Every structure is written in structure tokens, then in C-alpha cells.
Amino acid sequence: MRSLALAILLATPLTAETISEEIARTGLHATETRLAALPSPTNEDLFALAGLRFLGGIEQALQLRWKTGVKADWSELPILRLPIPENPNAIPFQAADFTALIKNLDADMDASRAALTQLGDKPFALPIRISDLWFDINANGTREPGESLAEVTGMALGGGRGMGVAVEDPVITFDTADAAWLSAYTHFLSGFASTALAYDPEPAIQRVIDSSKQIYALWGTTPPNNAMDMMFGRQVDRAAMVLIALSRTPDKALAQDAYSHFLSMIEENRRFWSLVALETDNTGEWVPNDNQVSGLGLIMPPGTGERWQAVLADAEKALKGELLIPHWRFGAEAGINLKKAFENPPAVDLVTWIQGEGLLPYAEKGPQMGGQAWRDFEDIVQGDAMLFAVFLN
């Protein structure tokens, strides 16, 4: 089906501006607005709409970061770790900004899935030149240095770290399988959003912001007698925000929402691989099967998809409580039931979690998650497991 759609597309003279060219010229938001207003969108339009809403959610988060001067050293969190140009006139970051960032991101993921639901499994072929994609980080409507997709995400479009081979100006032809990949990624980000909101981090963030101001007010005009705050102050504040937020009892409904999204992520990822396996063409592939070549130049050893699905199968069993998470105090016959933890989510107390008492309500006897699937995946991708995991979702 995809081959037929691609043949029709290639046989049609492209006299009008393509969607890829439109994005390069006007940006994500303007293109999304036009596509959303179409009375009868094509299959290609619907996928583009879903993709633009996905990227638009990231763009909004980057714009808020630029506006408030949030730096790219939040390595623990997706999106907040991405490098962006510095704003010399940033306004002070407030705790409510983080809540807005997460809620807006989640809303954009919902909107992306709505377009994907309308698309379903209908065939399409949408060529997108990677260099046409950019984020309007400073929201001035003009593409500037540091705003390209490659610069922001650090995509190794010419390989890098042994992951691939150089591809000059790559063009990806997105298809039905890639719609399932995108759906899986929206569920991942929505699961992250629901997890973050479940612990209501806003009071914790504001508490640390306020206390830090009081701390720095004590400095006076005398320079510090060491560089400890310069080296570790921001990291310590961040850790305090996280730990204070996690010490709250989380919202059960939001925890269940996160749980559902993580299961849906695995289901959609499995659907993606089943669709990829049926493909016989080899044109601008986003994630290739064993008989295809990546349009990005990414080298995927034969069997990568199979090994990754084994990792996801273990993750699904852990989420469903069929495999238990090992704990150093619980021995070889017992572990933590993750499903129970999502059903009655606990406040995080590192002392009792490390000692074991705080996790006893979720502990039971049963088969443990062994980690062999992940080790097999690490072996086949030769040390680039985390990078491939981010890409494959």
C-alpha cells in the first residue's frame, strides 16, 4: 500500500509548495494552523498535522525556556536538556512556568494523537527534508542560528559516535508505520507529563526559588571564599526541587493516567514494528527494517528491532506486575510490583526506600526482571544503547 502511494506521489508533478518547503519558509505554527483549517485533509496532511503538533509542543516548551532563561543543564528531564540559544533579557523563572510547560506539552500530545486517530492506518507517503525543520525558539517568526532541528536535538544526521554514515541533506519519506512510531512517542511524553503533574512540583519549585533568594541575600558584597556554589549550586537546588516534590503523596488519577500512557506507548511501538516488517521499499526510511537503509545514515544491525521489542516486552511485564523489580533487601525470590505502585502511588522517601521499609506495601514473591533483554540490546548496538533507545522509543 505504501509503495503504491509513493509511486503516485513521485509521478505527480510538484508545482505547488510542498509541506516541507512550507515549514522551512513559515515555521511549525503557521503550517499547523493552515493544515488544521483544511475541510478535507489528505492522509499526508493529517500526518503532517500530527507531526507539527508534536514538534509544536516541543517548540512551546523551548520558547518558555528561552523567555525565562532556563538553561540546558536539566539533564534529568526530556526537553529541558536540549541546548538552545541564550536570552540576554530573560525574565525570572517562576514555579508556575514549569506547570504551564508540562500542561501545554501534554495538550499538544493529545492534539497530535487526535490527528493520528483520524488518519488511522491509511496509506500515505510524506517526504520531509530534515533541514527544513526548525523551532522558532525566540518566537520572532524568523529562522535564526541555533534553531534548526539538528542543532537543538543534537541529531547525528551524518552519523557520529559510530552510529551511522554521512548523509548529505537527508530527506525522510514518512509512512504508515511512522505514524505508529509518532503515536508511541506522544504517549511517552504524555506519560512523563502525567507523572510530573502527579507530584504537583510547583510548590516545591517555588520553595527552593524563594529560599535561594534568601541564601544569596546573605552574601553581601564579599566574594565567596570558595567556588562550591558556582560549581554545584544550581544542581543542588534542582535536586532539592525534585526531592521535595517527590516527598508529596501523588495524585492517584494522574498516576493511573501515566500508567495507561506507558502501556499505550509499548502497544503502539509494537504496532510500529509489525508495520515496518511488512515494508518492501527502501526510500528515505525513518526507522528501517533489516532489509532497508536508514535515510539518516543510521546503522542498525540486523535484529535490532527484535532485540528492542524484547526490551519493551520486559517493560510491559514489569508494568503489569508479571515481572517484579529487584530490590537489594528483598532477596532472589521477591521484588516490587510496579502495577501496585501505580495503583497506590507512594511518596518517595529515599531513606526507607533504600532500607526497604517504604517499599514493603508493593513487595511480593514472584519472578524478577532479570535485565537480559537489555544486555542483549546493548550487545547488538555496540555501546550506543541509550541513544538507540531514545530514537526507537
Secondary structure, DSSP 4 states (H G I P E B T S, - for coil): -HHHHHHHHHHS---SPPHHHHHHHH-HHHHHHHHHT-SS--HHHHHHHHHHHHHHHHHHHHHHHHHHT--TT-TTSTTTTS-----TTPPPP-HHHHHHHHHHHHHHHHHHHHHHHHHTT----EEEEGGG-B--TTSSSS--TT-BHHHHHT--TT--TTSB---SS-EEEE-HHHHHHHHHHHHHHHHHHHHHHHT--HHHHHHHHHHHHHHHHTSTTSPPSSSHHHHHHHHHHHHHHHHHHHTSPPPHHHHHHHHHHHHHHHHHHHHHHHHHHT----SSBSS--TTS-BTT-B---TTHHHHHHHHHHHHHHHHTTSSBBP-TTS-SSEEE-HHHHHHSPPPP-HHHHHHSGGGGGGEEESPBP--HHHHHHHHHHTT-HHHHHHHH-
